[in-house]
Amino acid sequence: MSECNHDCEHCASNDSCETKSLKAKLNELSHIKRIIGILSGKGGVGKSYVTSLLAVSLIKRGFKVGILDADVTGPSIPKAFNIGEKAAGENSLIYPLSSRLGIKIISANCLLEDDSDPIIWRGPLLANLVKQFYEDVLWEELDYLLIDMPPGTGDVALTIFQSIPVDDLIIVTSPQDLVSLIVTKAIKMAEMMHINVLGVIENMSYLTCPDCGKKIEVFGTSHLDSFAKQLHFNILGRLPLNSQNASLVDEGRVEEIALPEIEEVTNKILTKEN
């Protein structure tokens, strides 16, 4: 059997393909217009922060938005939105939690009795839980489902790409020397899975001096521009380091953050899709 290129529609082995059997089916009470995965090649670059800000920006523009927290072993989305209650269910369906602005959220932390309990599962179990979050959650009508991906390009990320119909991918990175290698891996994975990459967001790009307004590149000079030309990807935006915003996230008040840079990113995303 030849190597799978994940193009099921034109595959000669379509009827007997094992990969095709992985495809998740959304429940009949839900309809999602567009699914965007937010991926980082490594942890600690602010992927969940970017996911949260994009969701807030989209819902403030009148879109119906949901977040599927696929970072099962390190879920942080509920905390950012101050969601402490647990998800309930009925008739094989799981009801997502809702943020103050109405963003629908499902996360492993919404199922645990104690948020501090670790999930010590092997890859296949983690991947199956994420698949269940897509299939069995009552998303109802959504314009956008944002998937906060686990860091890296391992089992869970692969299962998501194989089973969930992700339309676009956004890669989050930071201005450090290893960025070129990490972003390259993420982009190559997206290409192998035939998923469109909307572009890259550089988080923690700079710090604005509160006294003079000068932009300080805390992590050194970014080489993202030259790197983008080499790999032919779009730079969606650069987000600043901001201690006040970090505190708002820690307090569960991410929906109160007003960040012009994320609004510019949202404008680019909407422009590319229309």
C-alpha positions as CSV (number, residue, x, y, z in Angstrom):
1,M,0.0,0.0,0.0
2,S,1.4,3.4,-1.0
3,E,2.0,6.2,1.5
4,C,-1.2,8.1,2.4
5,N,-1.3,11.7,1.1
6,H,-4.6,12.3,3.0
7,D,-6.5,13.3,-0.2
8,C,-9.4,10.9,0.4
9,E,-11.5,12.3,-2.5
10,H,-9.1,11.2,-5.2
11,C,-7.6,8.1,-3.5
12,A,-7.9,4.7,-5.2
13,S,-8.1,3.0,-1.8
14,N,-10.9,5.2,-0.6
15,D,-13.4,2.4,0.3
16,S,-10.9,0.4,2.4
17,C,-8.8,3.1,3.9
18,E,-8.0,2.9,7.6
19,T,-7.2,6.6,7.8
20,K,-10.7,7.5,6.5
21,S,-12.2,5.5,9.3
22,L,-10.7,8.0,11.7
23,K,-12.8,10.8,10.4
24,A,-15.0,12.3,13.2
25,K,-18.6,13.0,12.6
26,L,-20.2,16.1,14.1
27,N,-23.4,15.4,15.9
28,E,-26.6,16.3,14.0
29,L,-27.5,19.1,16.3
30,S,-24.3,21.0,15.6
31,H,-23.1,22.9,12.6
32,I,-19.6,24.6,12.3
33,K,-18.8,26.9,9.4
34,R,-15.0,27.1,9.9
35,I,-12.4,25.4,12.0
36,I,-9.1,27.0,12.7
37,G,-6.3,25.2,14.6
38,I,-3.8,27.3,16.6
39,L,-0.5,25.4,16.8
40,S,2.9,26.0,18.2
41,G,6.0,23.9,17.6
42,K,6.9,24.2,21.3
43,G,5.3,25.1,24.6
44,G,5.5,28.4,26.3
45,V,5.0,30.7,23.4
46,G,1.5,31.8,24.3
47,K,-0.6,29.6,22.0
48,S,-3.6,29.5,24.4
49,Y,-3.3,33.3,25.0
50,V,-3.5,33.9,21.3
51,T,-6.4,31.5,20.9
52,S,-8.3,33.3,23.7
53,L,-7.7,36.7,22.3
54,L,-8.8,35.7,18.8
55,A,-12.0,34.1,20.2
56,V,-12.8,37.3,22.0
57,S,-12.1,39.5,19.0
58,L,-14.3,37.4,16.8
59,I,-17.3,37.2,19.2
60,K,-17.1,41.0,19.7
61,R,-17.6,41.3,15.9
62,G,-20.8,39.4,16.1
63,F,-19.6,35.9,15.2
64,K,-20.6,32.7,17.1
65,V,-17.4,31.2,18.5
66,G,-16.3,28.1,20.3
67,I,-13.0,26.9,21.7
68,L,-12.0,23.3,21.8
69,D,-9.1,23.0,24.2
70,A,-7.1,20.1,22.7
71,D,-4.1,20.7,25.0
72,V,-5.4,18.0,27.2
73,T,-2.4,17.6,29.5
74,G,-1.9,21.4,29.9
75,P,-5.4,23.0,29.6
76,S,-5.4,26.7,30.4
77,I,-8.4,28.0,28.5
78,P,-11.0,27.7,31.3
79,K,-8.7,29.6,33.7
80,A,-8.3,32.5,31.2
81,F,-12.1,32.8,31.0
82,N,-12.7,32.2,34.7
83,I,-14.7,29.0,34.1
84,G,-14.7,26.8,37.2
85,E,-17.9,24.8,36.8
86,K,-18.0,21.4,35.3
87,A,-19.5,20.3,32.0
88,A,-22.7,18.3,32.1
89,G,-24.3,16.0,29.5
90,E,-27.4,14.2,28.4
91,N,-28.3,11.5,25.8
92,S,-24.6,11.0,24.8
93,L,-24.1,14.8,24.3
94,I,-21.7,17.0,26.3
95,Y,-22.8,20.6,27.0
96,P,-20.0,23.1,26.6
97,L,-19.4,25.8,29.2
98,S,-20.0,29.4,28.2
99,S,-17.9,32.5,28.8
100,R,-19.2,35.8,29.9
101,L,-19.4,37.0,26.3
102,G,-20.9,33.7,25.1
103,I,-17.9,31.8,23.8
104,K,-18.6,28.1,24.0
105,I,-15.7,26.2,25.6
106,I,-14.8,22.6,26.3
107,S,-11.6,21.5,28.0
108,A,-10.3,18.5,30.0
109,N,-10.4,20.8,33.1
110,C,-14.2,21.0,32.6
111,L,-14.4,17.3,33.3
112,L,-12.0,16.9,36.2
113,E,-13.2,17.0,39.8
114,D,-10.1,19.0,40.8
115,D,-8.5,21.3,38.2
116,S,-5.0,20.5,39.6
117,D,-5.3,16.8,39.0
118,P,-3.0,15.6,36.2
119,I,-4.1,13.6,33.2
120,I,-1.6,10.8,32.9
121,W,-2.7,9.1,29.7
122,R,-1.0,7.7,26.7
123,G,-1.3,9.4,23.3
124,P,-4.2,7.3,21.9
125,L,-6.4,8.1,24.9
126,L,-5.6,11.8,24.7
127,A,-6.4,11.8,21.0
128,N,-9.7,9.9,21.5
129,L,-10.8,12.5,24.1
130,V,-10.1,15.4,21.7
131,K,-12.0,13.5,18.9
132,Q,-14.9,13.1,21.4
133,F,-14.9,16.8,22.2
134,Y,-15.5,17.5,18.5
135,E,-18.1,14.8,17.9
136,D,-20.2,14.7,21.1
137,V,-20.2,18.4,22.3
138,L,-23.4,20.3,21.6
139,W,-21.7,23.1,19.7
140,E,-25.0,24.1,17.9
141,E,-24.4,26.8,15.4
142,L,-20.8,28.2,15.2
143,D,-19.2,30.5,12.7
144,Y,-15.7,29.6,14.1
145,L,-14.4,26.8,16.2
146,L,-10.9,27.5,17.4
147,I,-8.8,24.4,18.4
148,D,-6.1,25.2,20.9
149,M,-3.7,22.5,19.8
150,P,-1.2,20.7,22.0
151,P,2.4,21.9,21.5
152,G,4.5,20.0,18.9
153,T,3.7,17.7,16.1
154,G,2.9,14.4,18.0
155,D,0.1,11.9,18.3
156,V,-2.7,14.2,19.4
157,A,-1.9,16.8,16.7
158,L,-1.8,14.1,14.1
159,T,-5.1,12.6,15.2
160,I,-6.7,16.1,15.1
161,F,-5.6,16.7,11.5
162,Q,-6.6,13.2,10.4
163,S,-10.0,13.1,12.1
164,I,-11.3,16.7,12.4
165,P,-11.9,18.8,9.2
166,V,-9.5,21.7,10.1
167,D,-9.9,24.4,7.5
168,D,-6.9,26.6,8.4
169,L,-3.9,26.7,10.7
170,I,-2.3,29.6,12.6
171,I,1.2,29.0,13.9
172,V,2.3,30.9,17.1
173,T,5.9,31.5,17.7
174,S,8.3,33.8,19.6
175,P,11.4,35.8,18.5
176,Q,14.1,33.2,19.4
177,D,16.9,31.4,17.5
178,L,15.1,28.1,17.4
179,V,12.1,29.6,15.8
180,S,13.2,28.7,12.2
181,L,13.4,25.0,13.0
182,I,10.2,24.9,15.0
183,V,8.1,26.8,12.5
184,T,9.5,24.8,9.6
185,K,8.3,21.6,11.3
186,A,4.8,23.0,11.9
187,I,4.5,24.2,8.3
188,K,5.8,21.0,6.9
189,M,3.3,19.0,9.0
190,A,0.4,21.2,7.7
191,E,1.6,20.7,4.1
192,M,1.7,16.9,4.6
193,M,-1.8,17.0,6.0
194,H,-3.0,19.3,3.2
195,I,-4.1,22.1,5.6
196,N,-3.9,25.7,4.7
197,V,-1.6,27.9,6.8
198,L,-3.2,31.3,7.3
199,G,0.1,32.6,8.7
200,V,2.3,33.0,11.7
201,I,1.8,35.2,14.8
202,E,4.9,36.2,16.7
203,N,4.0,36.5,20.4
204,M,6.2,38.3,23.0
205,S,7.7,40.2,20.0
206,Y,8.6,43.3,22.0
207,L,8.0,45.3,25.1
208,T,6.9,48.9,24.9
209,C,8.6,51.2,27.4
210,P,6.0,52.9,29.6
211,D,8.0,56.1,29.8
212,C,9.2,56.8,26.3
213,G,7.1,54.4,24.2
214,K,10.2,52.8,22.6
215,K,9.8,49.1,21.5
216,I,12.3,46.9,23.2
217,E,13.1,43.5,21.7
218,V,13.5,41.6,24.9
219,F,14.3,38.3,23.2
220,G,16.6,39.8,20.6
221,T,16.1,40.9,17.0
222,S,13.4,38.9,15.2
223,H,14.3,37.3,11.9
224,L,10.8,36.4,11.1
225,D,10.6,38.6,8.0
226,S,13.5,37.0,6.2
227,F,12.4,33.6,7.3
228,A,8.9,34.2,6.0
229,K,10.3,35.0,2.6
230,Q,12.3,31.7,2.6
231,L,9.3,29.6,3.5
232,H,6.7,31.7,1.7
233,F,4.3,32.2,4.7
234,N,2.4,35.2,5.8
235,I,3.1,37.1,9.0
236,L,-0.3,37.8,10.6
237,G,1.0,40.0,13.3
238,R,3.3,40.6,16.2
239,L,2.0,40.8,19.8
240,P,3.8,42.7,22.6
241,L,4.8,41.5,26.0
242,N,2.3,43.2,28.5
243,S,2.4,42.4,32.2
244,Q,-1.1,43.9,32.7
245,N,-2.6,41.6,30.1
246,A,-0.8,38.7,31.6
247,S,-2.4,39.5,35.0
248,L,-5.8,39.8,33.4
249,V,-5.4,36.3,32.0
250,D,-4.3,34.9,35.4
251,E,-7.4,36.5,36.9
252,G,-9.7,35.0,34.4
253,R,-10.4,38.3,32.7
254,V,-9.1,37.7,29.2
255,E,-12.3,39.1,27.7
256,E,-11.4,42.5,29.2
257,I,-8.1,42.8,27.2
258,A,-8.1,45.4,24.5
259,L,-5.2,44.8,22.1
260,P,-5.1,46.6,18.8
261,E,-2.5,44.2,17.5
262,I,-5.0,41.2,17.8
263,E,-7.6,43.2,16.0
264,E,-5.3,43.7,13.1
265,V,-4.6,39.9,13.1
266,T,-8.4,39.3,13.0
267,N,-8.8,41.7,10.1
268,K,-6.2,39.8,8.1
269,I,-7.8,36.4,8.9
270,L,-11.3,37.6,7.8
271,T,-9.8,39.2,4.7
272,K,-8.0,36.0,3.7
273,E,-11.2,34.0,4.1
274,N,-13.5,36.2,2.1
